[in-house]
Amino acid sequence: MYITPDVVSAFRAYYPEFADADTWPDAMIERYLAEGDMETGRRWGRYDASVASIKKRGMFAFAAHRMVLAKAAGNAVGAGGTPSAPAKVASKSVGSESVSFAVSAPSAADMARYGDLFQTIYGQEFARLRQRAGMGAVMV
């Protein structure tokens, strides 16, 4: 599928948190929407501009997931660090203050099946849609 300016605009409207073109350039969105198109095969049906299109929602969720991870990697490099997989805070203390979050570790089977998809809310949405798209007959 060719990613047109209309598709980029639809993505920005669907996920308004990506509306800032300086932070999220069109070229970046086009790249990751193209990847999203490849990740959503025949079982997802055809791209449709309607809100209910599972292909559209899957492409958009995958692109948003990849963009967030790419931005995190870029921020790490910009700060002189090395990109690594994002992780949730398990425990942190500074003086008498501490923060702790429940962190569930995915099973080896889930890691093999989902990779980094559970690292962002967009990846989680993509995984949910992928499971739905895999059910039933193939759409043509």
Summary of the structure (lengths in Angstrom):
residues: 140
radius of gyration: 17.1
end to end distance: 14.7
largest distance: 60.1
contacts: 344
relative contact order: 0.14
helix: 56%
strand: 6%
